[in-house]
Amino acid sequence: MHDLLRDSPSSAPRDSICGFAACGLDDWADLEEAARAENFDLLRSVAHNRAWIMGQSYCRSRDSIDSCERYLHSLWCVYYQCARHVSHESFEQDRWVLDILRTRGRGPLTRPAPGAGIDIARTLDGTVWNDLPFLATDMTEYWINSCAEMDSKQRLNAASFLAKLASTRIANDRLCQIALVLFRDTFESERPLGSSNEPNDENEDRHRTMHGFTITIASLLPSVCAWIREAGHNIILLSDVSWNDCSQSTIGTGGFTFVQSELGQRAPGGFSPWRWLYWLKRLHQIADEASKADEMLLAEQAAKAIDIMLSDVKQRNSRILRVFEAAGDAMTQDKDFMGLKREW
């Protein structure tokens, strides 16, 4: 393993863009190796090192913050590798979420400017550290590029971590665009049900992709449930205001089966009450299909997700309820939406 703490403010910058490219192949491999070995104390030191180097490099020079940007991308790479390998059931995952919030709590990165003023480190994606620039874009890219190849445990770990982080509403809610990607892949694509015990998903596979029928609903549903459990209120909040502030326009685009549906004809891209209702209906369909196939674990997962969605939408007295009530008899009499009826 290369020395993960080798970088210093005087290191020559690597060519970088964002996400995978910005992290660098050596960094990615080293961080992945440390995370697989559960060497989380080392990785926490690496994260602190990257943040410290950024501060030192910016505050002790007259260079633009752009010259330090690679350390910022490398920092988010550290967190993503830990997200994949730290168990979603452990308090260690919550510590990593808290670490990011503490990084944001550092406040804006500044240095004295000529005269009596100050310079504030501003990137194209916001202010360091207030806005945690590139966090949402990098995490989204990492998820899109590695979701299919991860094994079932890694995928669930990463989904739980990202949902917990999104529930804090940092990065202007843009972490929730990952939920849009995941829900589209799960609910809005033609995909077989699969089995909760399918061997295809037990190991990583660098050649596995989201295309075709290799990835089943069973492979993705636990990750969907993690988002609904950890960030369901946020999803409703964004649906109420039809949020679509994604880093790329294609991220908010609806999947084929949604766009072709009656609900999809009424909804713009991104989050919306209509899309939320479509996801609820799909969960009912998945629960029914799983029960008929004797896949009781999948049926139970879908049923729990339905209960959480219904509870959250009623607790918030969401606009979704008013959209549903105004939709007419065709929807209000649909058995999949009966749980939305309010008792006056």
N, C-alpha and C positions, 0 to 999 in steps of 0.2 A: 504494500500500500504506500502511495506517495504521502509525503508529509502534508497533512491537511492544514497545518498551521504555517505553511511555508511563506505565504504571501506577506508582504509588508508594504508600507506606503511608497517605497522606492521601487517596487517590482514593476517590470515592464508590462503594460496592459496587453491583454489578449484581444484579438479581434472578436467582437461580440455584437449581437443584435438584441435578442431577448430570449427568455425561456431556455430551451435546450441549448441553443446556439450560444447564448450568453454565459451559461454555466460552464461550458467547455466539456469535452469528452472526458478528460482526465479527472476533473472535479466530479462529474456525474458518477463515474465508475468508483472513485474513492469514497464518495459520500454513500453510495449504494452499498458498498462493501462494509462500511462501518455500521450502517443501519441494519443490515442483515445480521451482523455479529452482535446486535443490540448494544453497541458501544455508545449509548446515548449521552453519557457524561462527556465523552470526547466531542460529540456532535454539538452539544450545548456550548462547549468551549469554542468550537469553530464558528458557531453563530455569533457569539459575543465578539470573537476576533474580527469577523467580517464587518460588524457594525462599528467596532472601534477603529478599524483601518479607514473606513469611510470618513469618520469624524476627523481623524488625524490628517488624512490626505486633503480634505477640503479646508479645514481650519488653519492649516499651516502653510498654505500655498495661495496663489492668486488664480489657480486653475479653475475652469468651469467644473460644476458638479458632474458634467458628462464624463470627465476623465475618471471618476470614481464609480460610475454606474455599474461596471461589471461586478463589483463587490456586492451591490444591492441585489442583482440577479442571482449571484452565488448564494446569498443569504436565503432567498426564497427557495432555492434548490435544496438547501439543508433541511428546511422545514418540510418540504414535500417528501423527501426521502424518509424522514421520521414519520410523517403522516401515514406512509405505506406500511411501515414495520412496527409502529407502536400500537399495541392492542387497543381497540375501541372500547374495551371494557376496563381499561386501567386508568388510574389517576395520572399516570405519566403522560397520557395524551392531553389531559386537561392542563398539565403544567406547560406543555408546549404551546397550547392556545394562549395561556396567560403570558408566556414569554413574548409573543407577538404583540399583545396588548400593552405590555410594558415597554416594548420598543416604540410603539406609537406614543406612549406617555413621556418619552424623552422631550417631546416638543420639537419645534422647528430647529433644524441644523443651521447655525449662523456663524458668522465670523466678522470681525471689524472690517469696515469698508474705508477707503480713503476719505479723509475728513472725519466727520462725527457720526457717520451712518453705519449701518450694518448690511451685510449681504446675507440673503436667505437662500438656502440650497433648494432651487426649484427645478424640477425635471419637466419633461413634456407630459408626464402623468401625475403631476402634483408635487407638493412640498415634502421634503425629507425632514422629519419623520412623520409629520402630522397626517399626511395622506397615504403613507405606506405605498409610495409609487411602485407600480409594476407588480405588486402582490397579486391583484386579481387577474391581470393579463397572463402572468407567468403560471399561476396555479391553474388557470383555465387551459392554457396550452399543454401543461403537464398532464392534466386529466384527459384531454382529448387524445393525446398521443400515446398514453400508457394504459388507459382504462381497459381496453380489450386484452392486452397481454398480461395483465396482473392476474394472480390467482384469486380465488374468492375471498380469502382472508384479507389480503392486501387491499382489494377493492373496497371491502367494507370498512377497513381501518381508515383508508383515505377519505371515503365518503363521510364517515362520522366526524373526522377531524375538520374537513372543509365546511360541513354543516354547522358544527359548533362555532367555528370561526365566523361564518356568515351570520349566525344568530346575534352576534355582537354589533352588527350593522357597520362594521368598518369598511373602508374602501368604497364608500358611497353605494353600498348594497351590490356592487358588481360581482362579488363572489357568488351571488345567487344565480348568475348566468350559468354556472356549472350545473345547477339543478335543472335549468332549461335543457341543457345538452343531455343530461342523464334521463330526464323524463321523456324527452323526444325519442331517445334510443329505446326506452323501455315500453312506452305506451303508444307511440305514434309511428312505429315501424312494424312491418310485417315480420313477425319473429315467433318461432315456436315456443310453447310453454316450457318444455324441458323438465328437468327433475332436480330437486334439491340435493340429490345424491349423485349427480352426473360426474363421472370421473374427468371429463374434459376440462372442468374448471378447477381442479384441485392443484394444478401446477401452472407456473408461469409458462407462457408460450410467446416468444418474440414475433412469431409469424401470424398470430391470431389477430384478426381485425373485426371491426363492427359490421362489416359487410357480409352478406350471405346469412346462413343460419347457424354459424358456429356458436355465437353468443345467444343464449336463450333468455327468456324472461326470468327464469329461475336464477340465472347468473347475476342479473341486475337488480332484482326486486329487493334483496336485503339492503342494497345501497340506497334505493329509493326510500325504503322505510326509515333508514337512518336520517335522511333529509327531512322527511315528514315529522319524525319524532323530535329532532333537534332544532329544526328551523321552520316548522309548519306555520307558526305565526307570521314569520317574515314573508313566506310565500303568499299567504293570504293578503298581507299588507300590500305587497307589490302587485298582486292580482287586482286589488281594489282600485289601484291608480293606473292600471294598464302600463306597467313599467317595462321599458324596452331599451334601456341605456347600456347596451352590450358593447364590448370592445370591438366586435365585428358584426356587421348586419346579419350575416348568415347564422349566427348563434341563436338569434331569437326566432328564426324562421320555423314554422310548424312542420312536423313530419307529414309524410304522405297520407296516412290514414286519418290524421286530424284535419288536414286541409280539405280532404274529400268529404268530411262529415258535415252534418248540418250545423253543429256547434262551431266547427272550423270556418264555416262560411261567414260567421258573424264576428269573428275575432281578428284583431290585428296580430302582428308578431309579438313576441315577448310574453310576459305574464298578462292575463286578463281573466275576468270572471268566467267567460265561456271556456277558456282553456282549462281552468281549474275544474269546472264541471265535467269536462271531457275526461280528465285524469281520474276523477271520482268514479265515473261510469266504467272506465277501463278496469279499475281495481275491482269493482263488482263482477265484471266479466271474467277477470283472472281468477277471482275467488271461486266462481261457479265452475269454471273449466278445471281448476285444480281439484275441487271436490269430486267431480265426475271422474277424474283420472286417478283418484285415490292419492293425490299429493297433498296430504293433510297439512304438512308444514307450510307449504306455499299458500294454501287456503287460509291458514291461521295468520300468516304474515300480512296477507292482503286485508283480512278482516280487521286486524289491529290498526293498520294504516287508515282504513275507512273510519273507524271509531275516532281516531285522533283528528282527522280532517273535519269530521262533523262537529266534534266537540270544540275545536278551535274556531270554526267559522261562526258557531252560535255564540261562543263566549265574546267574540269581537263584535257581534252584531254586524257582520260584514256586509258590504255592498253586494257580495255574491248572493246573499239571501234575497235581496230585492230584485236582482237580475233574474233569479230563478222564479220568483213569484210573479214577475211581469211577463214571463215567457209563454204563458198560455197552457191550455190543458194537455197538449202533447207532451210537454216536459213535466208538468206538475203531477201528472198521473203515471209517469214512468216509475216503475218499482225501484230502479236504481237510485232515484232521487227522493224517495219517501222520507229518508232520514233528515232531509232539509226542511221539512214542514215544521213550522213553528206553532206552538200551542199558545193561543192568545188568551 
